[in-house]
């Protein structure tokens, strides 16, 4: 009986050893390289924290759509958020429309309403708003003529940001009134300054990461960049985040294609050329943010 037990033990050991060897070497004895897949960012089923979100909206003569924009924010099934609404010197009564909507809502205490007497531009307004945030706040940039896709957007973002390794995320958008998906892009080679586009709506990020961008990189010709604001702040953050950003393949934002833009192609070209000519940012090994408060 003892000999049988010893035989079985030796046989099991030999089998286990051959199994391990088979996983390390192929049939010709060549070492097989072990592939280690990078961990994808997946939404948590039951997030432990309701992270603080700050929704930054810059409006300019957007009275025709501002009600839809603000209602999409106020209807969120989420409590731990605030709104910074900035009217950039509208001259058609849009600010008054937005102000009345805010005062009539049940979210008044969560909204900071700003009315610029002089037009500053999108980038200057976003930069000023974000730099008033705590490092641990997740900033959501919502264009003044667009709106959130549904009332669970912040819940979904909170589920993704439950992973502490996620610092920047951007989502899928849908165009209005065609209801076609907007072009999206998930970076593979991370050559951000040579690629188009750089992150789609809805753009989100930790305020603490934004604050590491050099203020001088926002200045062109003595003032804040008047165009290509998305490129100006997204490229540096993606470079710093490196493996800590994620494309969320869910429709989080509705792009209002009915909004009328007065584009200066030459100005856009010059601003984009300036942004792409700047030195890349080194990647960060860690991002320090304050603990989330419930």
RODO-2510 file (C-alpha; in nm, 4 decimals, decimal comma):
residues 294
     n   res          X          Y          Z
     1     x     0,0000     0,0000     0,0000
     2     x     0,2831     0,2354     0,0916
     3     x     0,4515     0,1715    -0,2414
     4     x     0,1270     0,2483    -0,4252
     5     x     0,0940     0,5840    -0,2464
     6     x     0,4545     0,6747    -0,3311
     7     x     0,3961     0,5771    -0,6948
     8     x     0,0855     0,7919    -0,7221
     9     x     0,2630     1,0881    -0,5603
    10     x     0,5565     1,0643    -0,8028
    11     x     0,3220     1,0288    -1,0984
    12     x     0,1260     1,3362    -0,9943
    13     x     0,4456     1,5362    -0,9486
    14     x     0,5693     1,4336    -1,2927
    15     x     0,2359     1,5290    -1,4519
    16     x     0,2334     1,8673    -1,2820
    17     x     0,5889     1,9366    -1,3900
    18     x     0,5194     1,8466    -1,7508
    19     x     0,2047     2,0674    -1,7463
    20     x     0,4021     2,3666    -1,6249
    21     x     0,6764     2,2985    -1,8777
    22     x     0,4200     2,2727    -2,1540
    23     x     0,2922     2,6197    -2,0711
    24     x     0,6413     2,7703    -2,0752
    25     x     0,7931     2,5893    -2,3746
    26     x     0,6582     2,4789    -2,7104
    27     x     0,7068     2,1349    -2,8595
    28     x     1,0510     2,2263    -2,9967
    29     x     1,1755     2,3427    -2,6617
    30     x     1,1578     2,7132    -2,7428
    31     x     1,0570     2,9489    -2,4650
    32     x     0,7125     3,0935    -2,5085
    33     x     0,6759     3,4629    -2,4222
    34     x     0,4019     3,5197    -2,1715
    35     x     0,1532     3,7853    -2,2829
    36     x     0,0237     4,0034    -2,0052
    37     x    -0,2847     4,1952    -2,1107
    38     x    -0,3315     4,5420    -1,9695
    39     x    -0,6263     4,5740    -1,7383
    40     x    -0,9248     4,7344    -1,9088
    41     x    -1,1237     4,9977    -1,7241
    42     x    -1,4612     4,8483    -1,6449
    43     x    -1,7486     5,0142    -1,4573
    44     x    -1,7920     4,8974    -1,0989
    45     x    -2,1245     4,7319    -1,0250
    46     x    -2,1442     4,8800    -0,6759
    47     x    -1,9123     5,1836    -0,6332
    48     x    -1,8114     5,2459    -0,2738
    49     x    -1,8078     5,6249    -0,3114
    50     x    -2,0197     5,8860    -0,4829
    51     x    -1,7369     6,0933    -0,6202
    52     x    -1,7744     6,4714    -0,6398
    53     x    -1,8417     6,5968    -0,9916
    54     x    -1,8243     6,9537    -1,1179
    55     x    -2,0055     7,0186    -1,4449
    56     x    -1,8554     7,3173    -1,6251
    57     x    -2,0772     7,4795    -1,8893
    58     x    -1,9730     7,7774    -2,1008
    59     x    -2,2656     7,9372    -2,2820
    60     x    -2,2620     8,2009    -2,5533
    61     x    -2,5832     8,3142    -2,7222
    62     x    -2,7240     7,9670    -2,6551
    63     x    -3,0722     8,0679    -2,5405
    64     x    -3,2392     7,8375    -2,7940
    65     x    -3,0953     7,5237    -2,6330
    66     x    -2,9990     7,6230    -2,2779
    67     x    -3,3203     7,4863    -2,1272
    68     x    -3,2463     7,1406    -2,2664
    69     x    -2,8863     7,1677    -2,1497
    70     x    -2,9679     7,2641    -1,7914
    71     x    -3,2619     7,0241    -1,7591
    72     x    -3,0374     6,7358    -1,8622
    73     x    -2,8057     6,8303    -1,5752
    74     x    -3,0718     6,8966    -1,3126
    75     x    -3,2442     6,5639    -1,3873
    76     x    -2,9390     6,3549    -1,3005
    77     x    -3,0063     6,0692    -1,0585
    78     x    -2,7020     6,1658    -0,8561
    79     x    -2,6545     6,4078    -0,5693
    80     x    -2,2831     6,4721    -0,5220
    81     x    -2,2298     6,7248    -0,7973
    82     x    -2,2246     7,0976    -0,8558
    83     x    -2,2488     7,3153    -1,1643
    84     x    -2,0415     7,6111    -1,2790
    85     x    -2,2447     7,7863    -1,5466
    86     x    -2,0580     8,0671    -1,7227
    87     x    -2,2254     8,3010    -1,9694
    88     x    -1,9484     8,4468    -2,1840
    89     x    -2,0997     8,7906    -2,2457
    90     x    -2,4027     8,6815    -2,4485
    91     x    -2,5773     8,9711    -2,6255
    92     x    -2,9117     8,8088    -2,7103
    93     x    -3,0649     8,7514    -2,3670
    94     x    -2,9295     8,3982    -2,3232
    95     x    -2,7922     8,4730    -1,9781
    96     x    -3,1301     8,5891    -1,8521
    97     x    -3,2896     8,2685    -1,9817
    98     x    -3,0262     8,0555    -1,8077
    99     x    -3,0536     8,2565    -1,4855
   100     x    -3,4310     8,2153    -1,4695
   101     x    -3,4008     7,8412    -1,5294
   102     x    -3,1465     7,8063    -1,2498
   103     x    -3,3547     8,0098    -1,0035
   104     x    -3,6675     7,8087    -1,0866
   105     x    -3,4961     7,4737    -1,0369
   106     x    -3,4539     7,2736    -0,7177
   107     x    -3,0746     7,2696    -0,7742
   108     x    -3,0123     7,6372    -0,7050
   109     x    -2,7738     7,5724    -0,4157
   110     x    -2,5605     7,3494    -0,6409
   111     x    -2,5088     7,6084    -0,9140
   112     x    -2,2496     7,8853    -0,9386
   113     x    -2,3778     8,1322    -1,1983
   114     x    -2,1195     8,3559    -1,3673
   115     x    -2,1920     8,6360    -1,6141
   116     x    -1,8915     8,7808    -1,7958
   117     x    -1,9149     9,1459    -1,8931
   118     x    -1,6438     9,0907    -2,1547
   119     x    -1,5973     8,7840    -2,3703
   120     x    -1,3072     8,5674    -2,2514
   121     x    -1,3325     8,2583    -2,4699
   122     x    -1,3972     7,8935    -2,3920
   123     x    -1,0469     7,7981    -2,2792
   124     x    -1,0066     8,0916    -2,0406
   125     x    -1,3434     8,0188    -1,8801
   126     x    -1,2780     7,6466    -1,8420
   127     x    -0,9341     7,7088    -1,6966
   128     x    -1,0649     7,9569    -1,4420
   129     x    -1,3482     7,7258    -1,3401
   130     x    -1,1334     7,4141    -1,3048
   131     x    -0,8669     7,5899    -1,1025
   132     x    -1,1278     7,6663    -0,8355
   133     x    -1,1995     7,2931    -0,7927
   134     x    -1,0499     7,0575    -0,5395
   135     x    -0,8017     6,8040    -0,6734
   136     x    -1,0412     6,5162    -0,6131
   137     x    -1,3308     6,6650    -0,8089
   138     x    -1,4036     6,5037    -1,1448
   139     x    -1,4682     6,7793    -1,3971
   140     x    -1,7288     6,7236    -1,6686
   141     x    -1,7040     6,9705    -1,9575
   142     x    -2,0434     7,0192    -2,1221
   143     x    -2,0668     7,2568    -2,4169
   144     x    -2,3277     7,5260    -2,3719
   145     x    -2,5427     7,4160    -2,6660
   146     x    -2,5243     7,0394    -2,5956
   147     x    -2,6897     6,8239    -2,3296
   148     x    -2,6354     6,5045    -2,1329
   149     x    -2,7783     6,1973    -2,3043
   150     x    -2,9806     6,0638    -2,0100
   151     x    -3,0340     6,0992    -1,6360
   152     x    -2,7810     5,8269    -1,5448
   153     x    -2,4701     5,9885    -1,6943
   154     x    -2,3108     6,0814    -1,3613
   155     x    -2,3946     5,7401    -1,2187
   156     x    -2,2138     5,5744    -1,5082
   157     x    -1,9142     5,8049    -1,4767
   158     x    -1,8960     5,7327    -1,1046
   159     x    -1,8934     5,3600    -1,1819
   160     x    -1,5917     5,4035    -1,4105
   161     x    -1,4056     5,6412    -1,1793
   162     x    -1,4420     5,3834    -0,9011
   163     x    -1,1135     5,2538    -1,0424
   164     x    -0,8438     5,4754    -0,8822
   165     x    -0,6189     5,4220    -1,1855
   166     x    -0,8579     5,6148    -1,4117
   167     x    -0,7694     5,9847    -1,4387
   168     x    -0,9231     6,0911    -1,7723
   169     x    -1,2254     5,9548    -1,9585
   170     x    -1,4208     6,0620    -2,2635
   171     x    -1,7390     5,9088    -2,3983
   172     x    -1,9410     5,8475    -2,7076
   173     x    -2,1659     6,1250    -2,8399
   174     x    -2,4703     6,1292    -3,0655
   175     x    -2,5524     6,4065    -3,3098
   176     x    -2,8813     6,5936    -3,3023
   177     x    -3,1094     6,5978    -3,5014
   178     x    -2,9752     6,3068    -3,7112
   179     x    -2,9222     6,0785    -3,4092
   180     x    -2,6109     5,9402    -3,5735
   181     x    -2,3115     5,8496    -3,3591
   182     x    -2,0401     6,1133    -3,3676
   183     x    -1,6951     5,9998    -3,4847
   184     x    -1,5014     5,8528    -3,1938
   185     x    -1,1426     5,7478    -3,1434
   186     x    -0,9670     5,5200    -2,8971
   187     x    -0,5918     5,5858    -2,9003
   188     x    -0,3544     5,2978    -2,9589
   189     x    -0,0102     5,4449    -3,0221
   190     x    -0,0573     5,7479    -2,7920
   191     x     0,0944     5,9978    -3,0370
   192     x    -0,1483     6,2604    -2,9196
   193     x     0,0094     6,5674    -3,0820
   194     x    -0,0049     6,4058    -3,4242
   195     x    -0,3583     6,2640    -3,4089
   196     x    -0,7110     6,3839    -3,4755
   197     x    -0,9393     6,4011    -3,2901
   198     x    -0,8145     6,4167    -2,9315
   199     x    -1,0913     6,2813    -2,7127
   200     x    -1,4627     6,3052    -2,7918
   201     x    -1,7489     6,4384    -2,5840
   202     x    -1,8214     6,3904    -2,2983
   203     x    -1,4782     6,4960    -2,1662
   204     x    -1,4085     6,4248    -1,7981
   205     x    -1,0957     6,4399    -1,5813
   206     x    -0,9652     6,4980    -1,2323
   207     x    -0,9133     6,8658    -1,1577
   208     x    -0,5793     6,7755    -0,9990
   209     x    -0,4511     6,6546    -1,3357
   210     x    -0,5689     6,9664    -1,5213
   211     x    -0,3843     7,1860    -1,2719
   212     x    -0,0533     7,0317    -1,3778
   213     x    -0,0832     7,1897    -1,7227
   214     x     0,1474     7,4867    -1,7679
   215     x    -0,0562     7,8055    -1,7878
   216     x     0,1821     7,9335    -2,0546
   217     x     0,0667     7,6528    -2,2855
   218     x    -0,2760     7,8165    -2,2930
   219     x    -0,1423     8,1543    -2,4027
   220     x    -0,1000     8,2510    -2,7669
   221     x    -0,0150     8,6011    -2,8823
   222     x    -0,0411     8,7389    -2,5295
   223     x    -0,3884     8,6024    -2,4489
   224     x    -0,5699     8,2727    -2,4001
   225     x    -0,6029     8,0606    -2,7121
   226     x    -0,9198     8,1777    -2,8898
   227     x    -0,9717     7,8442    -3,0673
   228     x    -0,8968     7,4707    -3,0333
   229     x    -0,9575     7,4739    -2,6587
   230     x    -1,0193     7,0959    -2,6510
   231     x    -0,6753     7,0262    -2,7922
   232     x    -0,5108     7,2716    -2,5550
   233     x    -0,6094     7,0879    -2,2380
   234     x    -0,6780     6,7315    -2,3557
   235     x    -0,3411     6,6668    -2,5210
   236     x    -0,1337     6,7505    -2,2079
   237     x    -0,3633     6,5472    -1,9816
   238     x    -0,3564     6,2424    -2,2093
   239     x     0,0217     6,2644    -2,2264
   240     x     0,0492     6,2817    -1,8489
   241     x    -0,2104     6,0101    -1,7933
   242     x    -0,0618     5,7658    -2,0481
   243     x    -0,2199     5,4344    -1,9366
   244     x    -0,4700     5,6048    -1,7064
   245     x    -0,7275     5,7228    -1,9619
   246     x    -1,0241     5,5437    -2,1134
   247     x    -1,2749     5,5787    -2,3955
   248     x    -1,6218     5,4963    -2,2598
   249     x    -1,8194     5,3302    -2,5425
   250     x    -2,1514     5,4622    -2,4173
   251     x    -2,3556     5,7564    -2,5427
   252     x    -2,3144     6,0173    -2,2709
   253     x    -2,3666     6,3403    -2,4638
   254     x    -2,5870     6,4802    -2,7411
   255     x    -2,4063     6,7096    -2,9850
   256     x    -2,6395     6,9825    -3,1029
   257     x    -2,5524     7,0238    -3,4698
   258     x    -2,8155     7,2934    -3,5088
   259     x    -2,5938     7,5363    -3,3176
   260     x    -2,4455     7,7972    -3,5479
   261     x    -2,0705     7,8531    -3,5243
   262     x    -1,8730     8,1354    -3,6792
   263     x    -1,5456     7,9610    -3,7529
   264     x    -1,2255     8,1365    -3,8466
   265     x    -1,0384     7,8594    -4,0263
   266     x    -0,7134     8,0520    -4,0413
   267     x    -0,7253     8,1254    -3,6681
   268     x    -0,8009     7,7617    -3,5894
   269     x    -0,5093     7,6492    -3,8032
   270     x    -0,2668     7,8831    -3,6261
   271     x    -0,3869     7,7805    -3,2780
   272     x    -0,3700     7,4099    -3,3589
   273     x    -0,0222     7,4462    -3,5048
   274     x     0,0917     7,6238    -3,1877
   275     x    -0,0538     7,3545    -2,9594
   276     x     0,0980     7,0667    -3,1543
   277     x     0,4387     7,2378    -3,1605
   278     x     0,4693     7,2452    -2,7809
   279     x     0,6900     6,9995    -2,5963
   280     x     0,5077     6,6823    -2,4868
   281     x     0,4430     6,6329    -2,1165
   282     x     0,6167     6,3450    -1,9382
   283     x     0,3859     6,0721    -1,8126
   284     x     0,3044     6,0664    -1,4416
   285     x     0,3587     5,7611    -1,2255
   286     x     0,0930     5,8698    -0,9759
   287     x    -0,1747     6,1319    -0,9299
   288     x    -0,2348     6,2556    -0,5804
   289     x    -0,5913     6,3575    -0,5055
   290     x    -0,7601     6,4105    -0,1734
   291     x    -0,9778     6,1292    -0,0352
   292     x    -1,3361     6,1371    -0,1556
   293     x    -1,5821     6,2735     0,0962
   294     x    -1,9265     6,1266     0,1237
***
